[in-house]
Amino acid sequence: ALADEALADAATSADQLNTLLVQRYFTAQLAERAAALRRRALEGVRAHDDAAQRMLKAGVIAQVERLQASAALADAQQQARKADDDARLARSALLRTVHVASGVGGVRPSSPLFVSSEALPPLQQFLDAAQSHHPGLSKVAAKRRQAESLHDASEALRKPQVLAFGMREVNTSGKPNWVAGVAVRWTLWDSIDRNALAESSNRQIEQAERTGAQAQNDIALLVEKRWLALEQARRAYFALQPGLELADEVLRLRISGLKAGTSTTLDLIDAQVNQAKAQTERAQAAHDYVKALADLLEACGLSEDFGKYRSE
């Protein structure tokens, strides 16, 4: 039972490490995506800043519009630098997780962020999996077996102890001497209160049973909470699609408007920034989905099955 408890602790640690690896792997993916979007937005803002400078010299726009373009460029530069720093930190965290030195080749994540377009399997499926695979329940069961074994050992001391022994001795005459016998020991009076010890061990068994029942309820509640969080993250991802389409359309209109003279440079810059923001928010929603999936599988004791759900 002690060995089973140690195995359950090891399984818990393994599940936690798998979840941590998933989180840091896809956080690095999210950070790289955000940095790329910020760099692209910066290039667009810089191009429009140069255009604003030329338009000011030509007398097409006022000084205030030129200053607005300069302010937008400064903000875009700051956001791009911050995104690059975040991406560098995320890469470092991933390297440390897989124990790779920063100067040794590095790790380049290849699996992109993802969100399943299909609805989740029913909650009951995950609840059943948790009851069968969660290492916490295995640990509680091992604790109960330990308490039961201690109780049996304590009760055994009340019973007679029977033992057999034998010895064979070879002497110089060549004829061996044999000794054999049976002994019985039965404690009729003991200074230790065996009834109190038995009651104490029974209470430990009851405590282990109550702990097991509470653990089952807590794990079931945790699984339900994380299942709902995963479904909410999936719906949130697809709910952002109209906003992204709107940002793309506004940018297209602002580009056309600038050519026709109905939009300003600042309008176009705002549209580009809003598009980058919408794309970043959707990538963040995909990251939330992946994290919620890893958390749910950990709660079910199925962390090693993450790749299976990703492929689906």
Backbone torsions as a table, in degrees:
resi	resn	phi	psi	omega
1	ALA	NA	-36.9	176.2
2	LEU	-65.3	-38.2	177.4
3	ALA	-65.0	-40.7	178.1
4	ASP	-63.7	-38.0	177.4
5	GLU	-63.7	-42.4	178.7
6	ALA	-64.2	-39.5	177.6
7	LEU	-64.6	-38.4	177.9
8	ALA	-64.9	-40.9	176.8
9	ASP	-62.8	-40.5	179.1
10	ALA	-65.3	-39.9	178.6
11	ALA	-65.0	-38.6	177.0
12	THR	-62.2	-44.9	178.6
13	SER	-62.8	-40.6	179.8
14	ALA	-63.9	-42.4	178.6
15	ASP	-63.1	-41.8	180.0
16	GLN	-64.6	-39.2	179.3
17	LEU	-68.9	-37.7	176.3
18	ASN	-61.7	-43.2	178.6
19	THR	-63.7	-42.1	178.9
20	LEU	-62.5	-40.4	179.1
21	LEU	-63.4	-44.4	178.7
22	VAL	-59.9	-45.8	-177.7
23	GLN	-62.6	-46.0	-177.1
24	ARG	-73.5	-32.1	178.2
25	TYR	-63.9	-50.3	-176.0
26	PHE	-81.8	-20.0	170.2
27	THR	-66.2	-38.4	175.6
28	ALA	-63.4	-39.9	176.9
29	GLN	-62.9	-43.8	179.4
30	LEU	-63.3	-43.8	-178.8
31	ALA	-63.8	-39.9	177.4
32	GLU	-64.6	-41.1	178.9
33	ARG	-63.8	-45.2	-180.0
34	ALA	-64.0	-40.2	179.6
35	ALA	-64.9	-41.0	179.2
36	ALA	-63.9	-40.2	178.7
37	LEU	-66.0	-40.4	179.5
38	ARG	-67.1	-38.1	177.9
39	ARG	-65.9	-40.1	178.5
40	ARG	-65.6	-40.8	177.1
41	ALA	-63.9	-38.5	179.0
42	LEU	-62.6	-41.7	179.0
43	GLU	-60.8	-41.4	178.6
44	GLY	-66.0	-42.8	-179.9
45	VAL	-65.9	-38.9	179.1
46	ARG	-64.2	-40.1	178.6
47	ALA	-62.8	-41.7	-179.6
48	HIS	-73.2	-28.4	175.1
49	ASP	-65.8	-42.4	176.8
50	ASP	-63.6	-39.7	178.6
51	ALA	-64.7	-37.9	179.1
52	ALA	-65.1	-36.7	178.0
53	GLN	-63.7	-42.9	179.1
54	ARG	-67.5	-38.8	-179.7
55	MET	-67.6	-32.8	177.4
56	LEU	-67.0	-43.1	178.8
57	LYS	-63.5	-33.2	179.3
58	ALA	-81.3	-5.1	179.7
59	GLY	77.6	17.7	-177.9
60	VAL	-81.3	-34.3	-178.9
61	ILE	-122.2	164.4	179.7
62	ALA	-86.4	166.1	-179.1
63	GLN	-61.3	-34.4	-178.1
64	VAL	-64.7	-36.2	177.7
65	GLU	-68.4	-35.0	177.2
66	ARG	-65.2	-40.8	179.0
67	LEU	-66.7	-36.5	177.3
68	GLN	-63.4	-40.4	177.8
69	ALA	-65.2	-39.3	178.3
70	SER	-65.1	-41.4	178.5
71	ALA	-64.5	-40.3	178.2
72	ALA	-64.0	-37.4	178.3
73	LEU	-65.4	-44.3	179.5
74	ALA	-61.3	-41.8	178.7
75	ASP	-66.2	-41.3	179.1
76	ALA	-63.7	-38.5	177.4
77	GLN	-63.8	-42.8	179.4
78	GLN	-64.8	-42.4	179.2
79	GLN	-65.6	-37.5	179.1
80	ALA	-66.9	-42.6	177.7
81	ARG	-62.3	-42.6	179.3
82	LYS	-63.6	-41.5	179.0
83	ALA	-64.6	-38.7	177.2
84	ASP	-64.3	-41.4	178.0
85	ASP	-63.9	-41.7	178.2
86	ASP	-62.9	-40.7	179.0
87	ALA	-65.5	-39.8	178.9
88	ARG	-64.0	-42.1	178.9
89	LEU	-65.7	-40.1	179.2
90	ALA	-64.5	-39.8	177.4
91	ARG	-64.4	-41.0	179.4
92	SER	-63.2	-41.1	178.6
93	ALA	-62.6	-40.9	179.3
94	LEU	-66.0	-41.9	179.3
95	LEU	-61.7	-41.6	179.5
96	ARG	-68.2	-32.2	179.7
97	THR	-66.1	-39.1	-179.5
98	VAL	-96.6	10.7	174.2
99	HIS	58.5	48.8	175.8
100	VAL	-115.4	128.7	179.1
101	ALA	-67.1	147.5	-175.7
102	SER	-61.2	-32.1	-176.6
103	GLY	-92.5	6.2	-176.1
104	VAL	-109.9	84.8	173.0
105	GLY	69.8	-46.6	-178.3
106	GLY	81.6	-175.8	179.7
107	VAL	-128.7	130.4	178.6
108	ARG	-115.9	103.2	179.2
109	PRO	-60.5	136.8	-178.2
110	SER	-115.4	-24.4	180.0
111	SER	-79.8	121.0	-176.0
112	PRO	-78.4	166.9	171.0
113	LEU	-60.8	149.7	-175.9
114	PHE	-148.4	159.1	173.4
115	VAL	-143.9	130.3	179.4
116	SER	-74.1	133.0	178.3
117	SER	-80.2	-14.0	-179.3
118	GLU	-93.2	154.1	177.9
119	ALA	-65.6	156.7	-178.7
120	LEU	-69.4	154.5	168.9
121	PRO	-58.5	157.3	-176.6
122	PRO	-60.0	152.6	-178.6
123	LEU	-58.1	-39.1	-176.6
124	GLN	-59.1	-33.1	178.7
125	GLN	-61.6	-41.6	179.0
126	PHE	-73.2	-34.8	177.3
127	LEU	-63.7	-42.9	178.1
128	ASP	-63.9	-40.1	178.9
129	ALA	-63.5	-39.5	179.8
130	ALA	-64.3	-40.6	179.1
131	GLN	-64.5	-25.9	-177.3
132	SER	-95.1	-28.2	-168.9
133	HIS	-120.7	-14.6	-175.0
134	HIS	-65.9	124.6	-177.6
135	PRO	-65.6	-22.5	178.2
136	GLY	-63.0	-38.6	177.9
137	LEU	-69.3	-35.5	176.1
138	SER	-63.9	-37.8	179.0
139	LYS	-67.0	-42.3	178.9
140	VAL	-63.4	-41.3	177.9
141	ALA	-62.7	-38.6	177.5
142	ALA	-65.4	-39.4	176.8
143	LYS	-61.2	-40.1	179.3
144	ARG	-65.4	-43.2	178.7
145	ARG	-63.0	-34.8	176.0
146	GLN	-63.0	-45.5	179.6
147	ALA	-62.8	-41.2	179.1
148	GLU	-65.8	-38.7	179.3
149	SER	-66.8	-40.3	177.0
150	LEU	-63.5	-37.8	177.8
151	HIS	-65.4	-44.3	179.3
152	ASP	-62.5	-40.1	179.7
153	ALA	-65.6	-38.9	178.8
154	SER	-66.4	-41.2	-180.0
155	GLU	-68.7	-30.1	-178.5
156	ALA	-65.0	-26.8	-179.4
157	LEU	-69.4	-15.6	176.8
158	ARG	-76.5	-20.8	-171.6
159	LYS	-93.7	161.1	177.9
160	PRO	-63.0	145.1	176.5
161	GLN	-107.4	122.0	-177.4
162	VAL	-114.7	133.6	179.3
163	LEU	-142.6	149.9	176.7
164	ALA	-118.9	148.7	-179.8
165	PHE	-142.8	159.2	177.3
166	GLY	-157.3	151.4	-179.1
167	MET	-147.3	141.4	177.2
168	ARG	-127.5	124.8	-177.2
169	GLU	-119.7	128.3	178.7
170	VAL	-99.8	122.8	-179.3
171	ASN	-108.3	-175.0	-175.3
172	THR	-71.0	-22.3	-179.7
173	SER	-76.3	-11.4	179.6
174	GLY	88.0	-8.8	178.4
175	LYS	-97.3	116.2	-177.3
176	PRO	-72.6	150.8	173.8
177	ASN	-102.1	133.9	-178.4
178	TRP	-114.3	139.8	173.1
179	VAL	-136.0	130.6	178.9
180	ALA	-146.1	155.6	-179.8
181	GLY	-174.3	174.3	178.0
182	VAL	-130.9	137.0	179.3
183	ALA	-125.0	147.0	177.4
184	VAL	-130.7	132.6	178.0
185	ARG	-129.4	132.1	-179.1
186	TRP	-140.4	115.3	-179.2
187	THR	-79.4	114.8	-179.7
188	LEU	-89.3	-28.4	178.9
189	TRP	-141.4	137.2	-178.2
190	ASP	-139.7	143.4	178.5
191	SER	-72.8	-17.2	178.9
192	ILE	-85.5	134.1	178.7
193	ASP	-79.5	96.5	-177.8
194	ARG	-66.4	-32.6	178.6
195	ASN	-63.9	-39.4	178.8
196	ALA	-66.8	-39.2	178.5
197	LEU	-65.1	-40.3	179.1
198	ALA	-65.1	-41.1	178.6
199	GLU	-63.7	-39.2	179.3
200	SER	-64.6	-42.9	-179.9
201	SER	-68.5	-34.3	175.6
202	ASN	-63.5	-39.6	178.3
203	ARG	-64.5	-36.0	178.0
204	GLN	-65.7	-37.8	177.2
205	ILE	-65.4	-43.2	178.7
206	GLU	-62.1	-41.0	178.4
207	GLN	-63.0	-41.6	178.4
208	ALA	-63.7	-38.0	178.5
209	GLU	-66.1	-44.0	178.7
210	ARG	-65.1	-39.4	177.8
211	THR	-62.3	-39.9	178.4
212	GLY	-64.0	-42.7	178.9
213	ALA	-64.1	-41.6	178.8
214	GLN	-66.3	-38.9	179.2
215	ALA	-63.5	-40.1	178.2
216	GLN	-62.1	-43.2	178.6
217	ASN	-65.3	-43.5	-178.4
218	ASP	-64.8	-42.2	-179.3
219	ILE	-67.2	-40.5	178.2
220	ALA	-61.7	-41.4	178.5
221	LEU	-65.7	-40.8	179.0
222	LEU	-63.8	-42.1	179.1
223	VAL	-62.9	-44.4	179.7
224	GLU	-62.8	-42.1	179.5
225	LYS	-61.5	-44.2	-177.3
226	ARG	-75.5	-30.1	174.9
227	TRP	-64.2	-42.9	177.7
228	LEU	-65.8	-39.9	178.9
229	ALA	-63.1	-38.0	178.8
230	LEU	-67.0	-43.5	179.0
231	GLU	-65.3	-38.6	177.1
232	GLN	-64.0	-40.7	178.6
233	ALA	-64.8	-38.4	178.5
234	ARG	-64.8	-44.7	179.9
235	ARG	-66.9	-38.0	-179.9
236	ALA	-63.1	-37.2	179.8
237	TYR	-61.6	-48.8	-178.2
238	PHE	-73.6	-23.7	176.8
239	ALA	-69.9	-20.5	179.9
240	LEU	-82.4	-10.7	-177.5
241	GLN	-60.4	-46.3	178.0
242	PRO	-59.9	-38.0	178.0
243	GLY	-63.2	-38.5	178.0
244	LEU	-67.3	-41.5	177.6
245	GLU	-63.5	-38.3	177.2
246	LEU	-63.5	-43.6	179.7
247	ALA	-62.5	-39.8	177.4
248	ASP	-63.5	-42.1	-178.1
249	GLU	-69.5	-40.1	178.4
250	VAL	-62.3	-41.4	178.8
251	LEU	-62.5	-42.1	179.0
252	ARG	-62.0	-41.6	179.4
253	LEU	-67.4	-37.3	-179.7
254	ARG	-68.3	-36.4	177.0
255	ILE	-64.9	-44.6	178.5
256	SER	-66.1	-39.0	-179.8
257	GLY	-66.0	-35.4	179.1
258	LEU	-67.4	-38.6	177.5
259	LYS	-66.8	-33.8	-178.7
260	ALA	-87.4	-6.5	179.7
261	GLY	83.1	12.4	179.6
262	THR	-98.0	-6.8	178.2
263	SER	-127.1	154.1	178.9
264	THR	-97.5	167.7	176.5
265	THR	-61.5	-37.9	-180.0
266	LEU	-64.9	-37.0	176.2
267	ASP	-60.1	-42.3	-179.9
268	LEU	-67.1	-41.2	178.3
269	ILE	-62.0	-44.8	178.5
270	ASP	-59.7	-40.0	179.7
271	ALA	-65.2	-39.8	178.7
272	GLN	-66.8	-42.0	179.0
273	VAL	-64.3	-41.9	179.6
274	ASN	-64.8	-36.7	177.1
275	GLN	-64.3	-44.9	178.0
276	ALA	-62.1	-38.3	178.7
277	LYS	-64.5	-44.1	179.8
278	ALA	-63.5	-40.8	179.1
279	GLN	-66.3	-39.0	178.9
280	THR	-66.4	-41.4	179.5
281	GLU	-63.0	-37.5	179.6
282	ARG	-70.6	-38.0	175.5
283	ALA	-64.3	-37.5	176.8
284	GLN	-64.7	-38.2	177.3
285	ALA	-64.1	-38.5	176.3
286	ALA	-64.9	-39.5	177.2
287	HIS	-63.9	-40.8	177.6
288	ASP	-61.3	-38.1	178.8
289	TYR	-64.3	-47.0	-178.9
290	VAL	-62.2	-43.5	178.9
291	LYS	-63.2	-43.3	179.3
292	ALA	-63.8	-37.2	177.8
293	LEU	-64.3	-44.0	178.7
294	ALA	-63.2	-40.6	178.7
295	ASP	-64.2	-42.0	-179.9
296	LEU	-64.0	-45.4	-178.9
297	LEU	-65.3	-35.0	176.0
298	GLU	-64.2	-41.8	179.6
299	ALA	-64.4	-24.0	179.7
300	CYS	-94.6	-4.5	-175.1
301	GLY	74.4	25.1	-175.9
302	LEU	-119.9	30.3	-175.4
303	SER	-57.6	-33.2	-178.3
304	GLU	-71.4	-11.3	179.0
305	ASP	-90.5	10.9	-176.5
306	PHE	-58.8	-42.4	180.0
307	GLY	-60.1	-33.3	178.7
308	LYS	-64.0	-44.1	-179.9
309	TYR	-71.1	-31.1	178.1
310	ARG	-66.8	-40.7	-178.0
311	SER	-68.7	-26.5	179.0
312	GLU	-76.2	NA	NA
